[in-house]
Amino acid sequence: MLEELEERRAEIIKRVEEFKARRTELNSEASKWSELRDELNGRIKEAIEKAKEFKQQREEYEKLITDKKAKRTELNKKASLCYTTVEKLRKKNDIQSIQEFERLRNRIADLELKQQVEVLSKDKEKKLVARITQLRREFEEMEKELEKDKKLKESLKKAQKYRKESDKYHEEVINYVKLSHECHDKMVECFKEADRIREKADEAHRLFLERQEEADEAHRRYIQYLRDLKDFDRVINGLRRKIREDWVFRERMEARKKAKGIYDKFREGGKLSTEDLLLLQKSELLYK
């Protein structure tokens, strides 16, 4: 029975060590997933902060756009009033439409830009230069007609001045709209990046909880087997003590039996050896 108990105790010790090692391993894995989760959460925070910065920058651009649009609208109204005056004076003096004059100006500007930026053959460039020269002559003739009326000339200059200023604000509006869209796209991308990282962080957290739960179970089993080991130690130690006590008792009974035989021999006058006397002394029969 003692051997069976000791074999069972050895198995329990093995299980204790297994679950202790398993608990350590799982706690280590849980710690790694926890560190990864915290790192990913940090990256989520950074991405969201960047998104907020782009959002704030976009809002600032939107304010500028609103402001520039308001100024552009105001200048366009002023230009329109001047052009209305010019148109009334044109009709009065039977001069060509001011719109035609402005279209001619824009047409010349477009062709001049084409000459500067496009690579043309000699023949095409010659034709383009001739066309620009022709349009300039037409423009100058129309301009001379318009300048005959001093009031018309002044109104036209004011209209052109307001339109030019308006165009500058329009360019700024376009530029700020572009910057606003870029900020919006970057903001959206940052939020998307935060969502992508959050998925990984959630998975890391899930694995952390899973490993932590497994580690807790391993710890529970470790404690359980440790308690079983203590119970087996108590039983085995008690059994060993009982066996020792039984062995001492049997030894004492055997010695007492031998001593009684020697004592009977002594009472009958038999000769005793030194060993016999020592055995009688130990058995305490001489004192009775």
Secondary structure as UniProt FT lines:
FT   HELIX           2..93
FT   HELIX           98..117
FT   HELIX           122..147
FT   HELIX           150..267
FT   TURN            268..269
FT   HELIX           274..283
FT   HELIX           285..287
//
